[in-house]
Amino acid sequence: MNGEFLFKLVLESIGLVFFSIFFGLLFKGIDRKLVAHMQSRVGPPIRQPFLDVMKLMNKENIVPKHAVKWMYNLAPLICLTSSIIILFYIPIGSIHPFLEGHGDIILILYLFAIPSLAMVAGGFASSSPFATVGAQREMVTMISYELPLSIIIISMVWRLSNIGGNVFSLQFIAQHPLWNSVGLLGFIGLLFLLFSMIIVTPGELAKVPFDVAEAETEIAGGLTVEYSGRNLAMLYMADGVKIFAFSAIIVALFFPYNISQYFNLNSLISFIIDFLFFLLKVFLVMLSSVTLIRAGMARLRITQVVSSYWFTVSLIALIGLVLLMWDVSLKVGW
Amino acid sequence: MISKAFKRSLWVFHVNSGSCNGCDIEVIAALTPRYDAERFGIKLVASPRHADVIAFTGPVTNDMADKVIRIIQQTPDPKVIVIVGSCGISGGVFHESYHLAGPIDRLYPNAKYFYVPGCPPRPEAIIHAFTKAWEWLEEVEKK
């Protein structure tokens, strides 16, 4: 922790805050446009989320009379900052993570729980019955998706431990793509894990069909029901950043490939190409795990959310884990 | 730059204050693929705290009178109220009925109102009222 490191960290943090909010809102806009096209509508322009945030910043910020004031105002801030902090640990294209070596995949797993927990705290603090119901549903959803998510990450890390090294570090996972080192059974197992990761994503991001906590037609927006103005804008941005960060995690775990090594280019151009390729990968992950599912499905009941995560998705993830174990012990080749 | 944000982003909270459901169907029709109000950034929201515009349909019944005032007070400023349908303007076919508390602009006079006449009005007319509303909101923001 010397002075130079801290100075660099501060500069990079400011850059990353703008970067993550910009791309979070951009991807949110692309998502809305694509869903509109899938429903044969024209849809809002891609810059719509920026306009929404600008408008919300201009609005009055109401704090309900019976709310716990400090908690109510703090929750959106924690939600936004903790979603941005996740990006400090994720490799972006060929850029190394800014806090490389200071945290691992388990830390990221817990960091992803913080935005949801902050929203739960804000929901309880806003003293609205709708928000209370939403906060309880959010906690139940968290309990549901944590099990398959942990199984996925633990089985990938366990398979990597056969290679050796600092297996929990995300940089190590990104440098050793599992697809290259597994046999046929392991490949099928990884497909199972990828599928369950894609089903976990909408639950983690509170999107249809797992958006029971923010059900607009049912409990009037749930957790966010009392929020307005600046606080709502922060929750809105945090939602976009979370989409970006979680898609980036899937990219780092499953598709950590770069394409610049196949061309003979100088460092700047290959850096840009890797960055654009990273954005493309994040977009494809978002398309398959958020947009397509959102356009194609209706909302589930809270009981269906729990049973589908605990039984169906966990079972699929466990099959993936068992196949990865067999891949090591049986050594079935291609 | 900032004052132009309202131009493409208008969140609407829709309240049925005793309507016959005719105007509600037309409000929903404005969101369907045929009219697609979302391409202008107009979106229905679930809570008055998120709204810029409150769209009231129907005359105000005695039961709804205090709730209507509460909903208007719960909406953050700057806000606009759009009254959809003839009933909210004059009472329409229900006028002189014994259970009406009166038009909303008489119950709560300190707000900006826009009126969409018709029984029910066409979705184009409703979208047009929203465009008038955001023009007014921009005027307010400039000051």
Interface residues (C-beta under 8 A of the other chain):
Chain A: R32 A36 Q39 S40 R41 V42 G43 P44 P45 Q48 L51 D52 M54 K55 M57 N58 K59 E60 N61 I62 F130 E216 T217 A220 G221 T224 V225 E226 Y227 S228 G229 L232
Chain B: M1 I2 A5 F6 K7 R8 S9 W11 P33 D36 E38 R39 F40 G41 V45 A46 S47 R49 H50 D52 Q74 P76 D77 P78 E141
